[in-house]
């Protein structure tokens, strides 16, 4: 199994885990299609992480990494629960 195969296997596993979680909590979410929501969530987190590594390494520094995680979490929560999220608690 090559490197690309390993990455694709990890992507499939992440997608399946997120989809299963969303299915289990379907009644709590503001999305109708959990398959699409899983794709959106996994892809968004992956894209933001990739962009941080390639273009904005400073957001992954010890001082700023928690803020980055909080922002990504807030983004995903606002997508999944648009009516319920008014303020996301941040870590200090």
BALOBA-1460 file (C-alpha; in Angstrom, 3 decimals):
// residues 92
<rec num="1" residu="x" x="0.000" y="0.000" z="0.000"/>
<rec num="2" residu="x" x="1.452" y="3.319" z="-1.059"/>
<rec num="3" residu="x" x="1.426" y="6.661" z="0.686"/>
<rec num="4" residu="x" x="-1.583" y="7.925" z="-1.292"/>
<rec num="5" residu="x" x="-3.490" y="4.751" z="-0.434"/>
<rec num="6" residu="x" x="-2.761" y="5.367" z="3.259"/>
<rec num="7" residu="x" x="-4.021" y="8.948" z="3.039"/>
<rec num="8" residu="x" x="-7.170" y="7.840" z="1.218"/>
<rec num="9" residu="x" x="-7.798" y="5.129" z="3.832"/>
<rec num="10" residu="x" x="-7.478" y="7.694" z="6.640"/>
<rec num="11" residu="x" x="-9.857" y="10.033" z="4.780"/>
<rec num="12" residu="x" x="-12.422" y="7.257" z="4.348"/>
<rec num="13" residu="x" x="-12.162" y="6.313" z="8.021"/>
<rec num="14" residu="x" x="-12.531" y="9.937" z="9.171"/>
<rec num="15" residu="x" x="-15.524" y="10.415" z="6.902"/>
<rec num="16" residu="x" x="-17.159" y="7.195" z="8.143"/>
<rec num="17" residu="x" x="-16.605" y="8.129" z="11.797"/>
<rec num="18" residu="x" x="-18.007" y="11.634" z="11.346"/>
<rec num="19" residu="x" x="-20.966" y="10.330" z="9.349"/>
<rec num="20" residu="x" x="-21.761" y="7.735" z="12.036"/>
<rec num="21" residu="x" x="-21.578" y="10.423" z="14.736"/>
<rec num="22" residu="x" x="-23.855" y="12.744" z="12.775"/>
<rec num="23" residu="x" x="-26.320" y="9.924" z="12.140"/>
<rec num="24" residu="x" x="-26.418" y="9.127" z="15.866"/>
<rec num="25" residu="x" x="-27.160" y="12.792" z="16.632"/>
<rec num="26" residu="x" x="-29.362" y="13.543" z="13.612"/>
<rec num="27" residu="x" x="-32.232" y="14.877" z="15.758"/>
<rec num="28" residu="x" x="-29.919" y="17.488" z="17.334"/>
<rec num="29" residu="x" x="-28.587" y="18.894" z="14.060"/>
<rec num="30" residu="x" x="-29.731" y="21.528" z="11.624"/>
<rec num="31" residu="x" x="-28.659" y="19.559" z="8.542"/>
<rec num="32" residu="x" x="-30.933" y="17.262" z="6.572"/>
<rec num="33" residu="x" x="-28.324" y="15.195" z="4.763"/>
<rec num="34" residu="x" x="-25.787" y="13.682" z="7.175"/>
<rec num="35" residu="x" x="-23.788" y="12.173" z="4.322"/>
<rec num="36" residu="x" x="-23.278" y="15.611" z="2.791"/>
<rec num="37" residu="x" x="-22.685" y="17.161" z="6.224"/>
<rec num="38" residu="x" x="-19.955" y="14.620" z="6.959"/>
<rec num="39" residu="x" x="-18.295" y="15.450" z="3.638"/>
<rec num="40" residu="x" x="-18.510" y="19.201" z="4.335"/>
<rec num="41" residu="x" x="-17.147" y="18.874" z="7.882"/>
<rec num="42" residu="x" x="-14.267" y="16.528" z="7.080"/>
<rec num="43" residu="x" x="-13.294" y="18.476" z="3.968"/>
<rec num="44" residu="x" x="-13.453" y="21.851" z="5.744"/>
<rec num="45" residu="x" x="-11.306" y="20.697" z="8.678"/>
<rec num="46" residu="x" x="-8.837" y="19.080" z="6.302"/>
<rec num="47" residu="x" x="-8.651" y="22.186" z="4.104"/>
<rec num="48" residu="x" x="-8.151" y="24.549" z="7.034"/>
<rec num="49" residu="x" x="-5.480" y="22.315" z="8.541"/>
<rec num="50" residu="x" x="-3.689" y="22.047" z="5.212"/>
<rec num="51" residu="x" x="-3.840" y="25.812" z="4.685"/>
<rec num="52" residu="x" x="-2.482" y="26.425" z="8.177"/>
<rec num="53" residu="x" x="0.425" y="24.037" z="7.623"/>
<rec num="54" residu="x" x="1.283" y="25.397" z="4.187"/>
<rec num="55" residu="x" x="0.457" y="29.113" z="4.460"/>
<rec num="56" residu="x" x="0.028" y="30.114" z="8.096"/>
<rec num="57" residu="x" x="2.289" y="27.973" z="10.263"/>
<rec num="58" residu="x" x="2.161" y="30.608" z="13.014"/>
<rec num="59" residu="x" x="-1.461" y="29.703" z="13.798"/>
<rec num="60" residu="x" x="-0.218" y="26.271" z="14.819"/>
<rec num="61" residu="x" x="2.323" y="27.641" z="17.281"/>
<rec num="62" residu="x" x="2.041" y="26.722" z="20.922"/>
<rec num="63" residu="x" x="0.628" y="30.163" z="21.676"/>
<rec num="64" residu="x" x="-2.043" y="30.128" z="18.949"/>
<rec num="65" residu="x" x="-2.963" y="26.501" z="18.287"/>
<rec num="66" residu="x" x="-5.820" y="26.469" z="20.811"/>
<rec num="67" residu="x" x="-7.333" y="29.563" z="19.199"/>
<rec num="68" residu="x" x="-7.107" y="27.884" z="15.777"/>
<rec num="69" residu="x" x="-8.872" y="24.773" z="17.087"/>
<rec num="70" residu="x" x="-11.542" y="26.951" z="18.722"/>
<rec num="71" residu="x" x="-12.195" y="28.817" z="15.465"/>
<rec num="72" residu="x" x="-12.475" y="25.618" z="13.436"/>
<rec num="73" residu="x" x="-14.789" y="24.147" z="16.082"/>
<rec num="74" residu="x" x="-16.970" y="27.274" z="16.003"/>
<rec num="75" residu="x" x="-17.183" y="27.067" z="12.206"/>
<rec num="76" residu="x" x="-18.300" y="23.438" z="12.254"/>
<rec num="77" residu="x" x="-20.779" y="23.966" z="15.098"/>
<rec num="78" residu="x" x="-22.363" y="26.936" z="13.346"/>
<rec num="79" residu="x" x="-22.826" y="24.785" z="10.263"/>
<rec num="80" residu="x" x="-24.257" y="21.793" z="12.123"/>
<rec num="81" residu="x" x="-26.361" y="23.681" z="14.680"/>
<rec num="82" residu="x" x="-27.083" y="27.113" z="13.179"/>
<rec num="83" residu="x" x="-30.027" y="27.867" z="15.465"/>
<rec num="84" residu="x" x="-28.348" y="26.804" z="18.698"/>
<rec num="85" residu="x" x="-24.888" y="28.319" z="18.555"/>
<rec num="86" residu="x" x="-24.805" y="31.881" z="19.803"/>
<rec num="87" residu="x" x="-21.354" y="31.919" z="21.355"/>
<rec num="88" residu="x" x="-18.645" y="29.330" z="21.375"/>
<rec num="89" residu="x" x="-16.638" y="29.131" z="24.566"/>
<rec num="90" residu="x" x="-12.943" y="29.527" z="23.956"/>
<rec num="91" residu="x" x="-10.126" y="27.981" z="25.922"/>
<rec num="92" residu="x" x="-7.435" y="30.055" z="27.582"/>
